Amino acid sequence: MVLLDFFFRIREASIPVSIKEYLTLLEALQKRVANESVDDFYYLSRSTFVKDESLYDRFDQAFGEYFNGLEALPDDFLKNIPEEWLQKQLELSLSEEEKRLIESLGGWEKLMETFKERLEEQQKRHQGGSKWIGTAGKSPFGAYGYNPEGIRVGQQGSRNRRAVKVWDKREYKNLDDTIELGTRNIKVALKRLRKFAREGAADELDLDGTIRSTAKNAGYLDLKMVPERRNAIKVLLFFDIGGSMDDYVRSCEELFSAARSEFKHLKYFYFHNFIYESVWKDNRRRNNERIPLGQILHKYASDYKVIIVGDATMSPYEITYPGGSVEHFNEESGAVWLKRLLDVYPKTAWINPTPEARWKFHESTSVTRELMSDRMFGLTLSGLGKAMKQLAK
Amino acid sequence: MVDRFSGTKNYVAGEDLMMAVNAAIALQRPLLIKGEPGTGKTMLAMEVASALGRPLYQWHIKSTSKAQQGLYEYDAVSRLRDSQLGEESVKDIKNYIMKGPLWEAFQSEEPAVVLIDEIDKADIEFPNDLLRELDRMEFFVYETKELVSARHRPVIIITSNNEKDLPDAFLRRCFFHYIQFPDKETMNQIVDVHFPGIKKQLLQQALEVFFDLRETPGLKKKPSTSELLDWLKLLLAEDIPLEALQTSDSRKSIPPLAGALLKNEQDVHLFERLVFLNRRNERT
């Protein structure tokens, strides 16, 4: 029954586990794959329940929570400890005998209490010694040291694997797919948007065609060739640039470079805050070289998929009223232009780099979302995944 | 026959990895391995096979691979050709059925190990087409109307580089393990296994340079275990003296034979620029 509770705790941590995995775990335990130790059980249950390294972090938390009831500490608790205290300077290795000599400080709660007390008492970085928080000492607090009941703080990798709990910024943290993006990850997300088509030179044997034409040819072999399959998806990319978007330049750059290498037919344009009657291709010459949106709508056929990247954070008037633009006088409102775009390109998604939780605070974001009929997605891995799914439909 | 895996003399496996492998062996379920390139995913299958003393069947996946190819392929074109030439072999369809690695492994007299390498290279539907085969360890040959089922369920090790998501139904049937990049201690052990004679000091110094290099911000491809091993091999072959490494605090100069560690032109440029900046800062 303990196990069943554990199973449900894992499910609550939104790790996708099914009964199948649970039964597998039971079977493994029955076959004595793991012996009595908690470590073994941890490894076994992890490789049974978790099928994606981005979930390791969540699993570690849930596992810790269940088995100590203590893992769910607020993240910023750690941030209050200056990094440099903990930077590794020395490595301490003690003999077995010395290890035995170090006495534990009583139960967990006492440890926590003392830890907080010391944290308040202590003002400077500390290293060595046996009382203060720092590195390579024998105090129960800090990293790279040894105390059988110690708390590890800010240590990379496990050293003695004995600290009561690993308090580190958890090892798998930045792989969680709701947090961070790298170009490679983006490419993986963009890959969902693929449509293979046969184009170009015929250099592959078409087996079905060959058999068909051979049969027609009274049994004499008649080889047929077809072109290789290639990704034939076509994409128009619109980037909001400048102003409030400056905070997201990095993630947009990553998205852009990933998209560039993933899609062969990619056209990109810039705009500021919202799409009006014209966009541009080069930010340095945007005042001279503007491309009318109407021209784009005519030039690129409706089988292009459109991705708009922007934070949609502005005054709502900039969207809904003629003349609302902050930069020039626009004869027709942004909403009208966006509608025209949507009419031509039914497959359109808006990617918003601001955190999804903040969308509801901006009137303009809600308005845009409505115009997009809810096809707005966050610039996270899962958001991109959803957007690509939407575009591929 | 041994049926527990605990690393070999050529391969250092962490406790967590051993647990995952042993679970897969005991329960006869596939094991899915992910990890940074060069952390020994493919090596694992070979080492498991040699540690358990079982034959290994390898199936390397390409973007054009079909699930069917792992089971068998019916070579219709050569049969067609043979029929026009009037060959005798045409009459028996069996002559044109080529067994794939899974068939071979299923047929093996002793329990086997199967490596399905880089499953993420194949089409998105590929893993789905193998569900029943991996679950029941049997498949049907339509051409000859025979059912091939495994004499002994083989240990199946699948590697992935994470280029595509694998379907849930497939994942549910596997054990999973992510190979972490080894820490310094483990790295020491790994190098020890590959170069038992290497001088302690040289190794220490080389490892320091290596981990320093990995810390360089903005590298496109961080050097991994296999690059380190190649580099050490070169260092030994060229008989680079210890001093050359010691002076090369990697922030101030480029370590000898760095080409073995940095394989991307942009990375080399980035690194050279950093070294240059550091030197200039030093002087001022």
Interface residues (C-beta under 8 A of the other chain):
Chain A: P16 S18 K20 E21 T24 E27 A28 K31 V33 A34 D39 D40 Y43 L44 R46 S47 T48 V50 K51 D52 E53 Y56 Q156 G157 E171 V188 K191 L205 L207 T210 I211 T214 G219 Y220 L221
Chain B: E15 D16 M19 A20 N22 A23 A26 L27 R29 L31 L32 K34 A76 V77 L80 R81 S83 Q84 N162 E163 K164 D165 L166 D168 L171 R172 R173 C174 F175 F176 H177 Y178 Q180 D183
